[in-house]
Amino acid sequence: MIALLLVPIFLTESIFSWPIAKTGRYNGDILIGGIFMVHDKHDQLVCGEIFEQEGIQSLEMMIFTLQKINEMKILPGFSLGGLFIDDCDRDTIGVERSLQFVKGLLGSDTCECKASSAANSSMNVVGVVGAASSVVSIQVASLLRLFKLPQAVKLISEASAARNICLAMTLALPRDKSRDSPKAFDTIITNLYSKKAARVILTFASNTEVKMLVAAAKRYHIEEHFIWIGSDGWSGNMDVVNGQEDYMEGAITVQPLSEPIPGFNEYFKQLSPTDHPLENPWLTEFWEKRFSCKWNGAGAYETPFNQNYTIICDSQKHRISKDFTQDHMLQYLSDAVIAFAYALKDLHSEICGRNFSGICAGFLPMNGTKLLKKLDNVHFKGLTGEEFFFLKDGNGPNRYGIFNFQRKYDIQHKSTIGWHFANVGTYIDGTLSLNKDKVRYHAHTKHYPLSQCSAPCPTGHAKIIKDEKCCWFCAPCNITEYLNEDLKCVGCPDGTRPNFAKTGCNVIAVQHVKLFTIHAIVAIVMAVLGCIATLFVIGIYIKYSNSPVIKASARELCYILLAGVFMSYFMTFILHLKPQTIVCVFHKVGLGLTCSLMYSALLVKTNRIARIFDSNNIKAKRPQFISPTSQVMITALLNGFQLILVLLWLVVSPPLAMHHTPQLFVVQLICSGFIDISYVSCIIYPLILLLICTYYAIKSRKIPEAFNESKHIGFTAYTTCVIWIAFFPLYIMSMDDLEIRTAILCFTCMVSGTVVLLCLFTPKIYIVLFKAEQNRSSNSTIRFKTRLEPKSNLTPVDLRSSSDKDNSVSAPA
């Protein structure tokens, strides 16, 4: 909670002037300002009674420190003084009276000040220490920042969100003591109690506000519910808890670690009402309150609080004695003043020179920005002997004590014998040291209740906030999402998946066809065997190229056919290479060309046979375009058309290697088009050739038995059709499995090539190698008859290559 200042109620009628605006001054060549809570606030008056610890003690500590600085001659050839004001613990008064520090600067553009009169001018106020209240300090800092006057005391605010602490409610505490204040605090405590799951109350407030807040909890009998966490504004102050200890039990507070300033106790105890009235014009008023007497000597004045005092103050009789306790915050005030002295020394050395004594011409007016930089870099030992320096964030060293408000319990008599703030740990320079065994929530238990509306979400669950700020329910992220910095489920980018903790996304390993899988190894072994077998057949054809059987089988077409068969096996190696652009080009060109070479040559062979034997029914004339050269040209034209189609396809749909996600968390590197049936569109034309070939094979199925190659071609065509009919459904069903789809494509090509090799070439190789008696010229020539001539007139038609016609022999019918 942040305590904010509300507009106070001013007393409009009084028989005397109150408050009396006073300013304290400790003379010096250079001045620093001091803002002190000399008077407390009041519910009806602008200022209340005198304040000893935050007011008089702090002011005297600044005077004491200035004396020590000048005695030690920290500053070369000039002295440091102070200008002191009272803010009455109100930001409006603090801002108004802080103008004392800058009114000289307001006219600095038109006036010149001489060094001799500098000590008497507020123009020489170069910085400000204070104020004790954060609210006043913030407002004054906003004013002084306009004039670039640095402050050594800064507001420290820790970001609760960075530590995963949810503030269910943030309320402002009223800072006056008006008649309506109890009602305001009642409203605050009931609002806090309405959030029953939020039990921790973090207070940034002064003694008075915290005391009134706890009083409201007492009025509503809210005991053993709240867990109070207190800042140094009221830490260790028994006045806050007096009378309401049961409601504050278990409170945890922090307080800056400090050491008493040596010599200050003796200094303060020897003060008298007549000491340094210029430096501390409120000293007589302090004396009146401390000893309940009325001062009638020099500097006496009427206040709303000394009217009923009847005893006259005696400076000899009324002395500060043993009951004096040094305020624990005085060390930090003293260090702040000394920090200014060392910063001024460093800046003086930079501007005036290291050996210059006194104030040089360029030293005043002071450059506040430069002075602030010097302040950031000071490092010294204070009056306590401890080192002081500023951290990078502008704060001083982090040294705090941690206290737990506990009851002193008599176990034997089972009764409370007192209360105290027990020291349970420290926080020094970022290191927390906490004795958990000493921390207690209540006398009967040391365990604090949970202060949470909802339990933390498990791994992989998003926090969905309900209507209540600190309440939520947990929703699991789906399988493709992770938790971002805002604890919201966010989908992972393409190609990634959530890690196990759902804190980010990991790249999915890309799959592609490889040479060392079971499917690949089997396919490659078959391809190697097929290539060897094909090369063996080619070798036989070359070696026995002049034998009658090979001559009669149209050698030129057979070589083209064998080239297609060899490519049907070799494509297995191409299909198992890692996809990249050039490999994808070979896929598109090679697959279609393989089938085109086989089926175009097969078609030309079948068509040639069909036309030869069909001509018997028409006329006894040799058919056209049955010569080897013609057959090769026709085959070349058919394959050229295939190449034109493939080149057009490459232009319309360029082959590219791409990432494909067929299913969740599976990323495949494939060639574009492989994901659908369009990839095998390159074999549509060859399959049309196969269908035409099948037609001619059916048409020529009744030719004479002496020429049985047509039967072999027919069986090849029928079997190949069955293979491709089975291929398409298998290929479509395997779209999600890269290895299976590649294997189906490879095996289909190889089986179709194997069918050609077995059905067409194996019989001829068998005859050439093992049936030499059948490898005769007479078996290569067939006679046919026509309907127009008598049966006795037979015309021989040679089925061999034209170069071998001189060896032809007619076979009798």
C-alpha positions in Angstrom: 0.0 0.0 0.0 1.2 3.5 -0.7 0.3 6.2 1.7 -1.0 9.4 0.0 -1.6 12.9 1.3 -5.1 14.3 1.5 -5.8 18.0 1.8 -5.6 19.0 5.5 -8.2 21.0 7.5 -6.8 24.4 8.4 -7.6 26.1 11.7 -9.0 29.5 10.7 -9.4 31.1 14.0 -6.6 31.6 16.5 -5.5 34.1 19.0 -1.9 33.8 17.8 -0.1 33.1 14.5 0.5 29.4 14.0 2.6 27.9 12.6 5.5 30.3 12.6 7.5 29.7 9.4 11.1 29.4 10.5 14.3 28.6 8.7 17.4 27.3 10.3 20.9 28.1 8.9 24.3 26.8 9.5 26.7 29.3 7.9 29.1 28.1 5.2 30.4 29.1 1.8 28.4 26.5 0.1 25.0 25.4 1.5 23.0 22.2 1.2 19.3 22.1 2.1 17.7 19.9 4.7 14.0 19.1 5.0 12.9 17.8 8.4 9.7 16.6 10.0 10.2 19.1 12.9 6.5 19.1 13.6 4.0 16.3 13.4 0.8 16.7 11.3 -2.4 17.7 13.1 -6.1 17.0 12.4 -7.1 20.6 12.6 -3.9 22.6 12.6 -1.4 23.1 9.8 1.3 21.7 12.0 1.2 19.6 15.1 3.5 19.1 18.1 7.3 19.0 17.9 8.8 15.7 16.7 12.0 14.6 18.5 13.4 11.7 16.5 12.5 12.5 12.9 12.7 16.2 13.6 15.0 17.6 16.2 17.4 14.7 16.4 17.7 14.6 12.5 18.3 18.4 12.3 21.0 18.3 15.1 22.6 15.3 13.4 23.0 17.4 10.2 24.5 20.3 12.2 26.8 17.8 14.0 27.9 16.3 10.7 28.6 19.7 9.1 30.7 20.6 12.0 32.8 17.4 11.6 33.1 18.0 7.8 34.5 21.5 8.4 36.7 20.3 11.2 38.2 17.6 9.0 38.7 20.2 6.2 37.3 17.9 3.6 36.7 20.9 1.3 39.8 22.8 0.1 39.6 26.4 1.3 35.9 26.7 1.8 33.2 25.6 4.3 30.0 23.7 4.0 26.8 25.0 5.6 23.1 24.2 5.6 19.7 25.7 5.2 16.9 23.9 7.1 13.1 23.9 6.8 10.2 22.1 8.5 7.6 20.3 6.3 5.2 19.4 9.2 4.9 16.0 7.5 2.8 17.5 4.7 3.8 17.6 1.0 2.1 20.9 0.4 4.1 22.6 3.1 7.2 20.8 2.0 6.9 22.0 -1.6 6.0 25.6 -0.5 8.9 25.9 1.9 11.4 24.2 -0.5 11.2 27.3 -2.6 13.6 28.7 0.0 16.3 26.6 -1.7 15.7 27.8 -5.3 14.4 31.4 -5.0 18.0 32.6 -5.7 18.1 30.6 -8.8 14.8 32.0 -10.1 16.5 35.3 -10.7 20.0 34.0 -11.5 19.7 35.2 -15.2 19.6 38.9 -14.1 21.8 39.1 -11.0 25.4 38.6 -10.1 26.5 37.5 -6.7 29.9 38.1 -5.3 31.9 35.5 -3.4 31.8 37.6 -0.3 28.1 37.5 -0.1 27.6 34.0 -1.2 27.2 32.6 2.3 24.1 34.7 2.8 22.4 33.8 -0.4 20.1 30.8 -1.1 21.6 30.8 -4.5 24.4 28.7 -3.0 22.1 25.8 -2.1 23.6 23.1 -4.3 21.6 20.1 -3.1 19.0 18.8 -0.7 18.9 16.1 2.0 15.4 14.8 2.9 12.5 14.5 3.4 11.8 11.8 6.0 8.4 11.1 4.4 8.3 9.5 1.0 5.2 11.5 0.0 6.9 14.8 0.8 10.2 13.6 -0.7 8.5 12.7 -4.1 6.7 16.1 -4.3 9.8 18.1 -3.4 12.0 16.1 -5.7 9.6 17.0 -8.6 10.2 20.7 -7.8 13.9 20.4 -7.3 14.4 18.4 -10.4 13.4 21.5 -12.4 16.4 23.2 -11.0 18.7 20.2 -11.3 19.4 20.0 -7.6 20.3 16.4 -6.7 18.9 14.6 -3.7 20.7 11.9 -1.7 17.6 10.2 -0.3 15.6 8.5 -3.1 12.3 6.6 -3.1 13.0 2.8 -3.3 10.2 0.9 -5.0 10.5 -2.8 -5.8 8.7 -4.3 -8.6 6.5 -7.1 -7.2 5.6 -8.4 -10.6 9.3 -9.3 -11.2 9.1 -11.6 -8.1 5.8 -13.2 -9.1 3.9 -11.4 -6.4 0.3 -10.5 -7.2 -1.1 -7.4 -5.6 -4.8 -8.1 -5.1 -5.6 -4.6 -4.1 -3.8 -1.3 -3.8 -5.3 1.3 -1.4 -4.3 4.8 -0.3 -4.2 5.6 3.4 -5.5 9.0 4.5 -2.6 10.9 6.0 -4.5 13.4 8.2 -6.1 13.0 11.7 -9.5 14.4 10.9 -12.7 13.2 12.5 -13.5 11.2 9.4 -10.2 9.2 9.5 -11.6 6.3 11.6 -14.4 5.7 9.0 -11.9 5.9 6.2 -9.7 3.3 7.8 -12.7 1.1 8.6 -13.6 1.1 4.9 -10.0 0.2 4.0 -9.9 -2.7 6.4 -13.2 -4.1 5.3 -12.1 -3.9 1.7 -8.9 -5.8 2.5 -10.9 -8.4 4.5 -13.2 -8.9 1.5 -10.3 -10.5 -0.3 -10.1 -13.4 2.1 -7.5 -15.3 0.1 -5.1 -12.4 0.1 -3.9 -12.3 3.7 -0.6 -10.4 3.4 -0.8 -6.6 3.9 2.3 -4.8 2.7 2.4 -1.3 4.2 4.5 1.7 3.1 3.3 4.2 5.7 4.3 6.1 8.8 3.7 5.1 12.4 0.4 7.0 12.6 -1.3 5.5 9.5 -0.3 1.9 10.4 -1.5 2.4 14.0 -4.9 3.6 12.8 -5.2 0.8 10.3 -4.6 -1.8 12.9 -7.0 -0.1 15.2 -9.7 -0.5 12.5 -8.9 -4.3 12.3 -9.3 -4.4 16.1 -12.7 -2.7 15.9 -13.9 -5.4 13.5 -12.3 -8.2 15.6 -10.2 -9.4 12.7 -7.6 -11.4 14.6 -5.2 -14.0 13.4 -6.1 -13.3 9.8 -3.7 -10.7 8.3 0.0 -11.1 7.9 1.5 -7.6 8.3 4.7 -6.7 6.3 6.2 -3.4 7.3 8.7 -1.0 5.8 11.2 1.0 7.8 8.6 3.7 8.3 7.3 1.9 11.4 9.6 -1.0 11.9 10.5 -1.6 15.5 8.2 1.2 16.8 6.4 -0.1 19.8 4.0 2.9 19.8 2.3 1.4 16.7 1.5 -1.9 18.4 0.7 -0.7 21.9 -2.8 -1.9 22.9 -3.3 -3.9 19.8 -0.5 -6.5 20.0 -2.8 -9.5 19.4 -3.7 -8.1 16.0 -0.1 -7.4 14.9 1.4 -10.7 16.1 3.6 -12.3 13.5 4.3 -9.1 11.7 7.5 -9.0 9.7 9.3 -5.7 9.2 12.6 -4.5 7.7 14.8 -1.8 9.0 18.1 -0.4 7.7 21.1 -1.7 9.6 22.9 1.2 11.3 25.4 2.0 13.9 25.1 4.9 16.4 27.2 8.0 15.5 30.1 8.3 17.9 30.0 11.4 19.9 26.5 12.4 19.0 24.9 11.2 22.3 27.3 13.5 24.3 26.7 16.3 21.8 22.9 16.1 22.1 22.8 15.7 25.9 24.7 18.9 26.5 22.3 21.0 24.4 20.3 23.8 26.1 17.4 25.9 24.9 19.8 28.9 24.3 22.2 26.9 22.1 22.6 28.0 18.4 19.2 29.6 17.9 20.2 30.5 14.3 20.9 26.9 13.4 17.9 25.4 15.2 15.1 27.9 16.0 12.8 25.1 17.2 15.1 24.0 20.1 13.1 26.0 22.8 9.8 24.4 21.6 11.4 21.0 21.8 12.5 21.7 25.4 8.9 22.7 26.3 7.5 19.5 25.1 10.2 17.2 26.5 10.0 18.7 30.0 6.3 20.0 29.9 7.5 23.5 30.8 7.2 26.9 29.3 10.2 28.9 28.1 10.1 32.6 28.9 13.6 33.5 27.9 14.9 34.9 24.6 13.1 33.4 21.6 10.0 32.5 23.5 6.7 32.3 21.5 3.2 31.1 22.0 2.1 27.7 20.5 -1.2 25.8 20.7 0.6 23.3 22.9 2.4 25.3 25.6 -0.7 27.1 26.8 -1.4 24.9 29.8 2.3 24.6 30.9 2.8 26.2 34.3 6.3 25.2 35.0 9.0 27.6 33.7 11.8 25.8 31.9 15.2 25.9 33.7 18.1 25.4 31.3 20.2 24.1 34.2 17.6 21.9 35.9 16.0 20.5 32.7 18.7 18.6 31.0 18.6 15.7 28.5 19.8 12.7 30.5 19.8 8.9 30.5 16.5 8.5 28.8 17.8 9.7 25.4 17.9 7.1 22.6 19.6 7.9 19.3 17.3 7.3 16.3 18.5 4.4 14.2 18.2 6.3 10.9 20.7 9.1 11.8 23.6 7.2 10.3 22.0 7.5 6.8 21.4 11.2 7.2 25.0 11.7 8.2 26.3 9.7 5.3 24.1 11.7 2.9 25.6 15.0 4.1 29.2 13.6 3.9 28.4 12.3 0.4 27.7 15.9 -0.7 31.0 17.1 0.8 33.0 14.5 -1.1 31.1 15.1 -4.4 31.8 18.9 -4.0 35.4 18.2 -3.4 35.7 16.1 -6.6 33.8 18.7 -8.6 36.0 21.5 -7.2 39.1 19.6 -8.2 37.8 19.1 -11.7 36.8 22.8 -12.2 39.2 24.7 -10.1 42.2 22.4 -10.2 43.6 19.9 -7.6 45.7 22.5 -5.8 43.3 25.4 -5.9 42.0 26.6 -2.5 38.7 28.4 -2.2 35.9 29.0 -4.7 37.1 29.7 -8.2 35.2 31.7 -10.8 33.6 28.8 -12.6 32.5 26.8 -9.5 29.4 28.8 -8.9 26.6 28.8 -9.9 26.7 25.0 -9.4 26.1 22.7 -12.3 23.6 20.2 -10.7 24.1 17.6 -13.4 27.8 17.5 -12.9 27.4 17.4 -9.1 25.0 14.4 -9.4 27.5 12.5 -11.5 30.1 13.1 -8.8 27.6 11.9 -6.1 27.1 8.7 -8.0 30.8 7.9 -7.7 31.6 8.9 -4.1 33.2 6.2 -1.9 34.2 7.0 1.7 34.0 5.9 5.3 31.4 7.7 7.3 31.4 8.8 11.0 30.6 5.2 12.1 33.6 3.9 10.2 31.5 2.0 7.7 32.1 2.4 3.9 29.5 4.3 1.9 28.9 4.3 -1.8 26.0 4.5 -4.3 25.0 1.5 -6.3 24.3 1.7 -10.1 20.6 2.3 -9.4 21.4 5.3 -7.3 20.7 3.7 -3.9 23.1 3.3 -1.1 24.4 -0.1 0.1 21.6 -2.6 0.8 21.9 -3.4 4.5 18.7 -4.3 6.3 17.7 -6.1 9.4 14.6 -8.3 9.4 12.3 -8.3 12.5 9.4 -10.4 13.7 6.9 -9.1 16.1 6.5 -11.8 18.8 5.0 -12.3 22.2 7.3 -13.3 25.1 5.5 -16.4 26.4 5.9 -18.0 29.8 5.6 -21.7 29.0 5.4 -22.6 32.7 2.6 -20.3 33.5 1.2 -20.4 30.0 0.9 -16.6 29.9 2.2 -13.7 27.9 4.8 -11.6 29.7 5.6 -9.1 27.0 6.1 -8.3 23.4 9.1 -7.4 21.2 10.5 -7.1 17.7 12.8 -10.1 17.4 15.8 -9.9 15.1 15.4 -12.9 12.8 17.7 -12.1 9.9 19.5 -9.7 7.6 19.6 -8.7 4.0 23.1 -7.4 3.0 24.2 -6.6 -0.5 21.8 -9.0 -2.1 22.3 -11.8 0.3 19.4 -12.9 2.5 20.2 -14.5 5.8 17.0 -15.6 7.6 16.8 -17.8 10.8 13.5 -19.5 10.0 13.5 -21.3 13.3 13.1 -18.0 15.1 10.2 -16.7 12.9 6.8 -17.3 14.4 3.3 -16.4 13.3 1.6 -17.0 16.7 2.6 -18.4 20.0 1.0 -21.7 19.2 2.3 -22.0 15.6 5.3 -20.9 13.6 3.7 -21.6 10.3 2.2 -18.8 8.3 -1.1 -19.4 6.4 -1.0 -19.4 2.6 -1.9 -16.1 1.0 -3.0 -17.2 -2.4 -6.3 -17.5 -4.3 -5.1 -20.1 -6.8 -2.3 -22.6 -6.8 0.5 -22.2 -9.3 -0.3 -23.8 -12.7 1.6 -27.1 -13.5 3.9 -27.4 -16.4 2.3 -26.7 -19.8 -0.8 -25.0 -18.4 -1.8 -21.4 -19.1 -3.0 -19.1 -16.3 -6.5 -17.8 -17.1 -7.4 -14.8 -14.9 -10.9 -14.8 -13.5 -12.8 -11.7 -12.4 -10.6 -11.5 -9.3 -7.1 -10.1 -10.1 -5.1 -12.7 -8.3 -7.3 -15.7 -9.0 -7.1 -17.9 -12.0 -7.7 -21.4 -13.3 -5.2 -23.5 -15.2 -5.9 -24.6 -18.8 -3.5 -27.0 -20.5 -1.9 -25.8 -23.7 -2.6 -28.1 -26.7 0.0 -30.3 -28.1 1.3 -27.7 -30.6 1.5 -24.7 -28.1 4.0 -23.4 -25.6 3.8 -20.8 -22.8 5.1 -17.4 -23.7 6.4 -14.7 -21.3 2.8 -13.7 -20.5 2.0 -17.3 -19.5 -0.3 -17.6 -22.5 -0.5 -20.6 -24.9 1.0 -19.7 -28.2 1.3 -22.0 -31.2 4.8 -23.0 -32.3 6.0 -21.8 -35.7 6.0 -24.2 -38.6 8.7 -26.8 -38.4 9.0 -26.7 -34.6 7.3 -28.3 -31.7 7.0 -27.4 -27.9 9.7 -28.7 -25.6 9.0 -30.9 -22.7 8.5 -28.0 -20.2 6.4 -26.0 -22.7 8.7 -23.0 -22.3 9.6 -22.8 -26.0 9.8 -24.6 -29.3 12.4 -27.0 -30.6 13.2 -27.4 -34.3 11.7 -30.7 -35.6 14.3 -33.0 -37.2 13.7 -33.0 -41.0 13.1 -36.4 -42.5 14.1 -37.4 -46.1 14.7 -40.6 -47.9 18.0 -42.2 -46.9 20.1 -45.1 -48.2 20.3 -47.1 -45.0 16.7 -47.9 -44.2 15.2 -51.4 -44.7 13.1 -50.3 -47.6 16.0 -48.5 -49.2 18.4 -51.4 -48.8 16.0 -53.9 -50.3 15.3 -51.6 -53.2 18.9 -50.8 -53.9 19.9 -54.5 -53.8 17.2 -55.2 -56.4 18.3 -52.2 -58.4 21.9 -53.4 -58.4 20.9 -56.9 -59.5 18.6 -55.5 -62.1 21.3 -53.3 -63.5 23.7 -56.2 -63.6 21.1 -58.4 -65.4 20.3 -55.6 -67.9 24.0 -55.1 -68.6 24.4 -58.8 -69.1 21.6 -58.9 -71.6 23.1 -55.9 -73.4 26.4 -57.7 -73.5 24.8 -60.9 -74.9 23.0 -58.8 -77.6 26.3 -57.1 -78.5 28.3 -60.4 -78.6 25.6 -62.3 -80.6 24.3 -59.4 -82.5 24.6 -61.4 -85.8 22.7 -64.4 -84.6 19.4 -65.0 -86.4 17.2 -64.7 -83.3 18.7 -61.4 -82.2 18.6 -60.1 -85.8 14.9 -61.1 -86.1 14.0 -59.3 -82.8 14.7 -55.8 -84.2 18.0 -55.2 -82.5 17.8 -51.4 -82.6 14.5 -51.3 -80.8 15.8 -53.8 -78.3 18.7 -51.6 -77.4 16.3 -48.7 -76.8 14.1 -51.0 -74.8 17.1 -52.2 -72.7 18.1 -48.6 -72.1 14.6 -48.0 -70.6 14.9 -51.1 -68.5 18.3 -50.1 -67.2 16.9 -46.6 -66.3 14.0 -48.3 -64.5 16.6 -49.8 -62.1 18.9 -46.8 -62.0 16.0 -44.5 -61.0 16.1 -46.2 -57.6 19.4 -44.6 -56.8 18.1 -41.2 -58.0 14.9 -41.5 -55.9 17.0 -42.2 -52.7 19.2 -39.1 -53.0 18.6 -36.2 -50.6 16.1 -33.8 -52.3 17.6 -30.7 -53.8 16.7 -28.8 -56.9 18.9 -30.7 -59.4 17.8 -34.0 -57.9 14.2 -33.0 -58.3 14.8 -32.2 -62.0 16.2 -35.7 -62.5 13.1 -37.1 -60.7 10.7 -35.4 -63.2 12.7 -36.0 -66.3 14.0 -39.5 -65.5 10.8 -41.1 -64.3 8.8 -40.2 -67.4 11.7 -40.8 -69.8 12.3 -44.3 -68.3 8.7 -45.4 -69.0 8.6 -43.6 -72.4 11.7 -45.4 -73.6 10.3 -48.8 -72.7 6.8 -48.4 -73.8 7.5 -46.4 -77.0 9.9 -49.1 -78.2 7.5 -51.8 -77.1 4.7 -50.1 -79.0 6.7 -49.7 -82.2 7.7 -53.4 -82.1 4.0 -54.5 -81.5 2.7 -52.1 -84.2 5.3 -53.4 -86.7 4.3 -57.0 -86.1 0.6 -56.2 -86.2 0.9 -54.3 -89.5 3.0 -57.1 -91.1 0.5 -59.8 -90.3 -2.5 -57.6 -90.9 -1.3 -56.9 -94.4 -2.0 -60.5 -95.3 -5.7 -59.6 -95.2 -5.2 -56.6 -97.6 -2.6 -57.1 -100.2 0.6 -59.0 -100.9 2.8 -55.9 -100.5 5.5 -55.2 -98.1 4.2 -52.8 -95.3 5.8 -49.3 -95.0 8.0 -48.1 -92.3 9.1 -51.4 -91.0 12.8 -50.9 -91.6 15.1 -50.5 -88.6 15.8 -46.9 -89.4 12.1 -46.1 -89.7 11.4 -47.9 -86.4 14.1 -46.0 -84.6 12.9 -42.7 -86.0 9.3 -43.4 -84.9 10.6 -44.3 -81.4 12.7 -41.1 -81.3 9.6 -39.0 -82.2 7.5 -40.7 -79.5 10.2 -40.0 -76.9 10.8 -36.5 -78.2 7.2 -35.7 -77.5 7.7 -37.0 -73.9 10.7 -34.7 -73.5 8.6 -31.7 -74.8 5.9 -32.4 -72.2 8.4 -32.7 -69.4 10.2 -29.5 -70.3 6.8 -27.7 -70.4 6.0 -29.2 -67.0 9.4 -28.0 -65.6 8.5 -24.4 -66.7 5.0 -24.4 -65.4 5.8 -26.2 -62.1 9.6 -25.8 -61.4 11.0 -28.6 -59.4 12.0 -27.5 -55.9 13.1 -29.1 -52.7 10.5 -28.2 -50.0 9.5 -28.9 -46.4 6.2 -30.8 -46.1 4.3 -31.6 -42.9 2.1 -34.6 -43.6 1.2 -35.1 -40.0 1.8 -33.5 -36.6 5.5 -33.0 -35.7 6.6 -34.7 -38.9 8.6 -32.5 -41.3 9.7 -34.1 -44.6 12.2 -32.8 -47.2 10.7 -33.7 -50.5 10.5 -32.5 -54.1 7.5 -30.3 -54.9 4.7 -32.4 -56.3 5.7 -35.5 -54.3 2.9 -34.7 -51.8 0.1 -35.5 -54.3 -0.6 -37.5 -57.5 0.8 -34.7 -59.7 4.3 -36.1 -59.1 3.6 -39.1 -61.4 1.8 -37.1 -64.0 4.9 -37.5 -66.1 4.1 -41.1 -66.8 0.6 -40.4 -68.2 1.9 -40.2 -71.7 4.0 -43.4 -71.4 1.0 -45.2 -70.0 -1.1 -44.1 -73.0 1.7 -45.7 -75.1 1.4 -48.8 -73.0 -2.4 -49.0 -73.6 -2.0 -48.6 -77.3 0.7 -51.3 -77.2 -1.7 -53.6 -75.3 -4.3 -53.0 -78.0 -1.9 -54.1 -80.8 -0.8 -57.0 -78.6 -4.4 -58.2 -78.4 -4.9 -57.6 -82.1 -1.9 -59.7 -83.1 -2.5 -62.5 -80.6 -3.5 -65.0 -83.4 -0.4 -64.7 -85.6 1.3 -68.0 -86.6 2.9 -69.9 -83.8 6.2 -69.9 -85.6 6.5 -66.3 -84.7 5.8 -66.3 -80.9 7.4 -62.9 -80.0 4.0 -61.3 -80.2 2.8 -63.5 -77.4 5.8 -62.5 -75.3 5.1 -58.8 -76.0 1.4 -59.4 -75.2 2.2 -61.0 -71.9 4.6 -58.1 -71.1 1.9 -55.5 -71.9 -0.8 -57.3 -69.9 1.4 -57.7 -66.9 2.7 -54.2 -67.0 -0.9 -52.8 -67.1 -1.7 -54.8 -64.1 1.4 -53.5 -62.3 0.5 -49.8 -63.0 -3.2 -50.4 -62.1 -2.1 -51.6 -58.7 0.4 -48.8 -58.4 -1.9 -45.8 -58.2 -4.1 -46.9 -55.2 -1.0 -47.9 -53.3 0.7 -44.6 -54.1 -2.2 -42.6 -53.1 -2.7 -44.5 -49.8 1.0 -43.9 -48.8 1.0 -40.1 -49.1 1.9 -39.7 -45.4 4.7 -42.2 -45.3 7.7 -40.9 -47.3 9.7 -44.2 -47.2 6.7 -46.4 -48.2 5.8 -44.0 -51.1 9.3 -43.9 -52.4 9.6 -47.7 -52.1 6.3 -48.2 -54.0 7.6 -45.9 -56.8 10.9 -47.7 -57.0 9.5 -51.2 -56.9 6.9 -50.4 -59.5 9.5 -49.1 -61.9 11.8 -52.0 -61.3 9.1 -54.6 -61.6 7.9 -53.2 -64.8 11.5 -53.2 -66.1 11.9 -56.8 -64.8 8.7 -57.9 -66.6 10.2 -56.6 -69.9 13.5 -58.2 -69.1 12.0 -61.6 -68.3 9.2 -61.8 -70.8 10.9 -60.4 -73.9 14.6 -61.0 -73.5 14.9 -64.1 -71.4 13.5 -66.4 -74.1 16.0 -65.0 -76.7 18.9 -65.2 -74.3 18.0 -68.8 -73.5 17.9 -69.7 -77.2 21.1 -68.0 -77.9 23.0 -69.6 -75.0 21.3 -73.0 -74.7 19.3 -73.8 -77.8 21.6 -73.2 -80.7 19.5 -75.4 -83.0 16.6 -73.0 -82.8 18.8 -70.0 -83.6 18.4 -70.4 -87.4 17.6 -68.0 -90.2 14.6 -70.1 -91.4 12.8 -69.3 -88.1 13.1 -65.6 -88.9 11.1 -65.5 -92.0 7.3 -66.1 -92.2 5.1 -66.5 -95.3 1.6 -65.2 -95.4 -1.2 -65.3 -98.0 -3.9 -62.9 -99.2 -7.5 -63.4 -100.0 -7.0 -62.2 -103.6 -4.4 -64.8 -104.7 -4.3 -68.6 -104.6 -2.8 -70.4 -101.6 0.1 -71.6 -103.6 1.4 -68.1 -104.2 3.3 -67.2 -101.0 5.4 -64.1 -100.5 8.2 -64.1 -97.9 8.4 -61.2 -95.5 11.7 -60.9 -93.6 11.4 -59.7 -89.9 15.1 -59.1 -89.5 17.1 -56.0 -89.9 17.6 -54.7 -93.4 21.3 -55.3 -93.3 20.8 -59.0 -92.7 18.3 -59.6 -95.6 20.9 -61.3 -97.8 20.9 -64.2 -95.4 17.1 -64.7 -95.4 15.7 -68.1 -96.1 12.0 -68.7 -96.8 10.3 -71.1 -94.6 7.6 -73.3 -96.3 4.1 -73.0 -95.1 
